[in-house]
């Protein structure tokens, strides 16, 4: 993530402080915090120079056909998948450095304010993506974020996690990436869901064969986090007295998303979790995140108050071109299916 600073201060009293605070802003941007890494891990991050981006996938060609001697080859074309228009959204926030703070030479407090202006944007950026990813479930295709209603439907108009994703070409059949099954205490459910992902089919009905390699868990599910760590990190088979090797060891990356904090309606409800194929996410451009305008910070001295105001402005968007890179498990939504 990059930040632009526009210094509009031309005030002898504030000039020295403006340089100091601007330097703090640049320093805060260069520090790669966990929020930057979270966005990169969950989405395909790109820039944009338009008001919106049309995201569309193209399926594979069909199988080769037998050709008789001297005959022309059968022409084929790429199957166009569903398309999604991802519109950019503007976010903005201001902080005030009071004249009194300046007069009392309280530099540390002033620096903390402008640094938080940057960190807040980084957090908002990651929270925006996390919210879209984890709330697009069942019949939910919009969310309220930052005081606005935002579309979070997939390209097929369904929620990202849904039990009835339609094919573009195969009529009357659907596919599911939305399950109610709890993670469990061993690798059984994980194996079954990974197999489901491996057997997802493209819009022609051909098996795609992607391997799940990432597990995403909420930040408020310590028992689930501990279980996942044991299953993917132990030398031996978890939950067994046998001396068998652990077939899951070294196959998975665990992401604990602290911005994902679902509330259980009942204590017996399972903790939700997501498995993902990073390869599928990249090749299918499954989850997309656009930085339309990087964080743009301007300052100005207000004559009425003699305060200096820093304003942060940025535009971004996210959306789902495809759904075949992720599966949600442990869901209590009515749409969820059982293995």
LINVENUR-V853967 format. One record per helix or strand of 2 or more residues. SS is the DSSP state (A for helix, B for strand). FROM is the first residue (numbers start at 0). TO is the last residue. Records with the same first field share a line. If there is no record, write none. Layout:
SS = FROM-TO  FROM-TO
//
This chain:
B = 2-6  43-46  51-57  79-86  88-96  141-144  147-150  164-165  173-174  177-178  213-217  252-256  272-275  286-300  307-319  325-328
A = 14-29  33-41  98-102  106-134  187-197  221-232  277-282
//
